[in-house]
Amino acid sequence: MEHTLSFLPGPETPTSTNFTVEILRLRRNRSWKPVAGCSELTAGQTCNLTQAFKDPFDHYQARVQAFTPNRTSNWTMSGWFQPLTDTMLGPPDVSVSGCGNCLLLKVRVPPTRGLQLHEELVFHVQRTRDGAQFKLNLHYQEEITISYLQPGVEYCVTVTVKARLNSNAVPSKSHCAFTSPPQPSSSSLHVVFSLLGAFCALGFLLIGLVVYGSQLSFKLRRRLFPRTLSYFLLQSHNHGNAPECSGHISAMQLHKEGSADSLLTVHRHVEPLRSSSEEGEENVL
């Protein structure tokens, strides 16, 4: 435990003013004694009373006086002070690290001259994402694990020392850390592989549909090509100089034959028609 006395000069105090400090012990002869190293302090300096307050169970009182070469002020008194109960317990040193779904904290408290003042630690835990918070009181240990936290989430922790005989404690600064991300479970792997298999099956199905559609289109074109050729030959014959065919063969009849070979066969067996003048000459003869 360390003890320091600080004070503020009064208004209109000259800059050349010095200050002296004395202490009084309740259990001793009740006489004021000067403190070593605190007899000629200047404004803004502090007095270290650690060595003067040796007995943590005793009660002490301090006083301060300002003086110049030609003037001296009245003493300013402090209240009674017991180191065991009135000392402000300083903030502990804290380090935080993630451990999956937990936080691992290492806590180191200030020295207390061999006294076991630190009996309990109060943890104030706050989740950074939404501000959710809770408090946790644990027996003092140098390493503490806070479990049952969400993996992959940032938490901020402040630590306060709690003693049975001393309720004056300063909390530590806020220390933040992420819990370690969780390892992928077997159920998660099963879902991933299932989705991958479904996408592969869908891809094979689409490829099969494309291949089947191309084959079907090729077969339809092979069937339609002969009929298209027959129609083309018929149109060429009707618009040429060849004599007309008997029997009034139409394009629909030629199409019903089914191929270009049928068209050529029918064309060979058709004889040319004779005109009426030729028939009359034959009858006269």
C-alpha positions in Angstrom: 0.0 0.0 0.0 1.2 3.5 -0.9 -0.1 6.7 0.7 0.4 10.2 -0.7 -0.7 13.5 0.7 -1.6 16.3 -1.8 -2.8 19.8 -1.1 -3.8 23.1 -2.8 -2.4 26.5 -1.9 -4.8 29.1 -0.7 -5.8 32.1 -2.8 -3.2 34.8 -3.3 -0.4 32.6 -2.0 3.0 34.0 -3.1 5.0 31.9 -5.5 7.9 31.8 -3.0 5.8 30.0 -0.4 6.9 26.6 1.0 4.9 24.0 2.9 5.7 21.6 5.7 3.8 18.4 6.7 3.5 16.7 10.1 1.6 13.6 11.3 0.1 12.4 14.5 -0.4 8.7 15.6 -3.4 7.9 17.8 -1.7 5.0 19.7 1.5 6.7 20.4 2.4 9.7 22.6 0.0 11.9 20.4 2.8 14.3 19.5 3.1 15.8 16.0 6.2 14.7 14.1 7.5 16.2 10.8 7.6 13.9 7.9 11.0 13.2 6.3 11.3 14.8 2.9 8.2 17.0 3.3 9.5 20.0 5.3 10.0 22.4 2.4 7.5 21.5 -0.3 6.5 23.9 -3.1 3.1 24.4 -4.6 2.1 21.3 -6.7 4.3 18.9 -4.9 3.0 15.9 -2.9 4.2 14.2 0.3 4.8 10.5 0.4 3.4 9.1 3.7 4.0 5.4 2.9 6.8 5.0 5.5 5.1 7.2 8.0 1.9 5.0 8.0 3.7 1.8 8.9 1.0 0.3 11.0 -2.1 -0.4 8.9 -4.3 -0.9 12.0 -3.3 2.4 13.6 -5.0 5.8 13.0 -3.1 8.8 11.7 -3.8 12.5 11.2 -1.8 14.9 9.0 -1.5 18.7 8.9 0.0 21.2 6.5 1.4 24.7 7.1 2.5 27.3 4.6 5.4 29.6 5.4 7.6 32.3 3.8 10.7 34.0 5.3 8.6 36.5 7.2 5.1 34.9 7.5 3.6 31.6 8.7 0.0 30.3 8.1 -2.2 28.4 10.4 -2.2 24.6 10.3 -4.6 22.8 8.0 -5.8 19.5 9.5 -6.9 16.3 7.8 -9.3 13.8 9.2 -8.3 10.6 11.0 -7.0 7.9 8.6 -6.6 4.2 9.0 -4.6 2.5 6.3 -6.4 -0.8 6.5 -9.9 0.6 5.9 -9.4 4.0 4.3 -6.8 3.2 1.7 -8.0 3.5 -1.9 -7.3 0.1 -3.5 -5.8 0.9 -6.8 -6.9 -0.7 -10.1 -5.5 -4.1 -10.8 -3.5 -4.9 -13.9 -5.7 -6.9 -16.3 -5.1 -8.8 -19.6 -7.9 -10.4 -21.6 -7.8 -13.0 -24.3 -10.4 -15.2 -26.1 -10.7 -19.0 -25.6 -13.6 -20.1 -27.9 -16.8 -19.3 -26.1 -15.0 -17.8 -23.1 -12.6 -15.1 -22.0 -9.4 -15.8 -20.1 -8.3 -13.0 -17.7 -5.1 -12.5 -15.9 -5.3 -10.2 -12.9 -2.5 -8.8 -10.8 -3.4 -6.5 -7.8 -1.1 -3.9 -6.3 1.0 -5.0 -3.3 -0.5 -4.6 0.2 2.5 -5.1 2.5 1.7 -8.8 3.0 -2.0 -8.1 4.0 -4.6 -10.3 2.4 -7.0 -7.5 1.6 -8.1 -8.8 -1.8 -10.7 -11.4 -1.2 -13.0 -11.0 -4.2 -13.0 -9.7 -7.7 -16.0 -8.0 -9.3 -16.1 -8.3 -13.1 -18.3 -6.0 -15.2 -18.7 -7.7 -18.6 -20.3 -5.8 -21.5 -21.0 -7.1 -25.0 -19.8 -4.5 -27.5 -22.4 -5.4 -30.2 -25.6 -4.4 -28.4 -24.4 -3.3 -24.9 -25.8 -6.3 -23.0 -23.9 -6.6 -19.7 -23.7 -8.5 -16.5 -21.7 -8.6 -13.3 -19.8 -11.5 -11.9 -18.3 -11.9 -8.4 -15.5 -14.4 -8.1 -13.0 -15.4 -5.4 -9.6 -13.8 -6.1 -7.4 -15.7 -8.4 -4.6 -14.6 -10.7 -6.3 -16.4 -13.7 -10.0 -16.3 -14.2 -12.1 -17.8 -17.0 -15.5 -16.3 -17.9 -17.4 -19.0 -19.7 -20.7 -19.4 -21.6 -20.1 -16.4 -23.9 -21.0 -16.2 -27.6 -18.1 -17.2 -30.0 -16.7 -14.6 -32.3 -18.1 -11.7 -30.3 -16.3 -8.8 -28.7 -16.6 -8.3 -24.9 -15.2 -5.5 -22.7 -14.3 -6.3 -19.1 -13.6 -4.0 -16.1 -12.3 -5.5 -12.8 -12.7 -4.1 -9.3 -11.1 -5.5 -6.2 -13.4 -6.1 -3.2 -12.1 -6.5 0.3 -13.9 -7.4 3.5 -12.5 -4.4 5.5 -12.1 -1.9 2.7 -14.8 -0.8 0.3 -12.7 1.9 -1.4 -11.6 0.5 -4.7 -10.8 1.9 -8.1 -11.9 -0.2 -11.1 -9.5 -1.1 -13.9 -9.7 0.4 -17.3 -12.0 -1.4 -19.8 -10.2 -4.2 -21.6 -11.8 -5.6 -24.7 -11.2 -8.9 -26.6 -13.0 -11.2 -29.1 -13.8 -14.7 -28.1 -12.1 -17.1 -30.5 -14.3 -18.3 -33.5 -15.8 -21.8 -33.0 -14.5 -24.8 -34.8 -17.0 -26.0 -37.5 -19.2 -28.8 -36.1 -20.1 -32.1 -37.9 -23.7 -30.9 -38.4 -22.3 -27.7 -40.2 -20.1 -29.9 -42.4 -23.1 -32.1 -43.3 -25.2 -29.1 -44.3 -22.3 -27.7 -46.5 -21.8 -31.1 -48.2 -25.5 -31.5 -48.8 -25.8 -28.1 -50.5 -22.7 -28.8 -52.6 -24.2 -32.2 -53.7 -27.5 -30.5 -54.6 -25.7 -27.8 -56.7 -23.7 -30.5 -58.5 -26.9 -32.6 -59.3 -28.6 -29.4 -60.6 -25.6 -28.7 -62.8 -25.5 -32.2 -64.3 -29.3 -32.0 -64.9 -28.9 -28.7 -66.8 -26.1 -30.2 -68.9 -28.2 -33.3 -69.7 -31.1 -31.1 -70.8 -28.8 -29.1 -73.1 -27.4 -32.2 -74.7 -30.8 -33.9 -75.2 -32.3 -30.7 -76.7 -29.5 -30.5 -79.2 -30.0 -34.1 -80.3 -33.7 -33.7 -80.7 -33.2 -30.5 -82.8 -30.8 -32.4 -85.1 -33.3 -35.2 -85.6 -36.1 -32.8 -86.5 -33.9 -31.1 -89.1 -33.1 -34.4 -90.7 -36.8 -35.2 -91.1 -37.8 -31.9 -92.5 -34.9 -31.6 -95.0 -36.3 -34.2 -97.7 -39.7 -32.5 -97.7 -38.1 -29.1 -98.2 -36.1 -30.5 -101.1 -39.2 -32.0 -102.7 -41.0 -28.7 -102.5 -38.0 -26.9 -104.0 -37.8 -29.3 -107.0 -41.6 -28.9 -107.6 -41.4 -25.2 -107.7 -38.5 -25.3 -110.1 -40.4 -27.7 -112.5 -43.6 -25.6 -112.5 -41.7 -22.4 -113.4 -39.6 -24.0 -116.1 -40.2 -24.8 -119.9 -41.0 -28.5 -119.3 -44.5 -29.6 -120.5 -47.3 -29.8 -118.0 -47.9 -33.1 -116.3 -51.2 -34.9 -116.7 -53.2 -36.0 -113.8 -53.1 -32.6 -112.2 -50.3 -33.5 -109.9 -50.2 -30.9 -107.1 -47.6 -29.9 -104.7 -49.6 -31.6 -101.9 -49.6 -34.9 -103.8 -45.9 -34.7 -104.3 -45.4 -34.0 -100.7 -47.4 -37.1 -99.8 -45.0 -39.2 -101.7 -42.5 -38.5 -98.9 -39.2 -37.9 -100.7 -37.4 -36.4 -103.7 -37.0 -39.9 -105.2 -40.8 -40.4 -105.4 -41.0 -37.1 -107.2 -38.5 -38.1 -109.9 -40.3 -41.5 -110.4 -43.6 -40.0 -110.9 -42.1 -37.5 -113.4 -40.7 -40.3 -115.5 -44.0 -42.1 -116.1 -46.0 -39.0 -117.1 -46.4 -38.6 -120.8 -46.9 -35.2 -122.5 -50.4 -34.2 -123.4 -51.3 -33.6 -127.0 -53.2 -30.6 -128.3 -56.7 -30.7 -129.9 -55.3 -29.8 -133.4 -53.1 -32.9 -133.4 -56.1 -35.1 -132.5 -58.1 -33.7 -135.5 -55.3 -34.4 -138.0 -55.1 -37.9 -136.8 -58.9 -38.5 -137.3 -58.7 -37.1 -140.8 -56.0 -39.5 -141.7 
